[in-house]
């Protein structure tokens, strides 16, 4: 079982519009609501792929209850922990004419030290039945900056491989716990390290403790630097659609690869194909299955020699 952690779970609201009128009124063509947050999106994709996944994290208030009801409707095993605050909503506006998506992100509930202790105790129970742990997304207000480091430490005590998808100080604070894999995108690399060059940023993150770094570079695919080697994986062509959730689909494929012991080139090809297929789907946590099958045979994976040498992991 793959355990996914979403500390800042959300109710994702997606509006589809013909054309977004900034500063004016816009008629909505369609609206959808579903439980979201990065880890929940990862679990949703894993379940569609046929991999058992369980979701945990923090939820609260009426929005939190709506999240749990939708998890039940989606048949996603729910091990969420309740807090006193109100879970957040995220709003994505898909402009069909422009082919662009604008996203509004609420901060989430304020979590008390006592609520955090209760969650870490629950997490320590859940990891006993897990084989891979995925930690994804932002931290809600009130959590310590080393929250992910604490969870990685607990998972490490059970010898579990971990995937971390975070940015900024929470990511940097977690790296000394040596996650098996981190998956930043290009913007997160720059914001976290201050390096404009993705290869230099990856080198810094590996030096700080990440065993493997797989960086999302948008339409350019993935750049992976690992103890076993470095690769570039590129889709055969750009895919139009909603990019929200594409990175989560890639994380799902990479976590499944860790679970199965898949070699890096194969895992990266699947991650790129699944990420592109997610762009073609209307909602985060979904993907176009037919496109995924086609792209898996078309992704180009080539060995890569970093221009900035990365420091070997210890």
Protein Blocks (a to p, Z undefined) as FASTA:
>chain_A
ZZdddfbgcdddddddfbdcehiacddfbdcdddedjklmmmmmmmmnopacddedddeh
jklmmmmmmmmmnopacfbdcdfbdcddddddddfknopacddddebjcddfklmmmmmm
mmmmmmmmpcbdcdedjddehiafklmmmmmmmmmmnopacddddehjllmmmmmnopab
dcddfklmmmmnopablklmmmmmmmnopabdcddehjnopadddfkbccddddfbdced
jfehklmmmmmmmmmmmmnopafklmmmmmmmmmmmmmmpmbghiacfklmmmmmmmpcc
dddddfbdcdddZZ
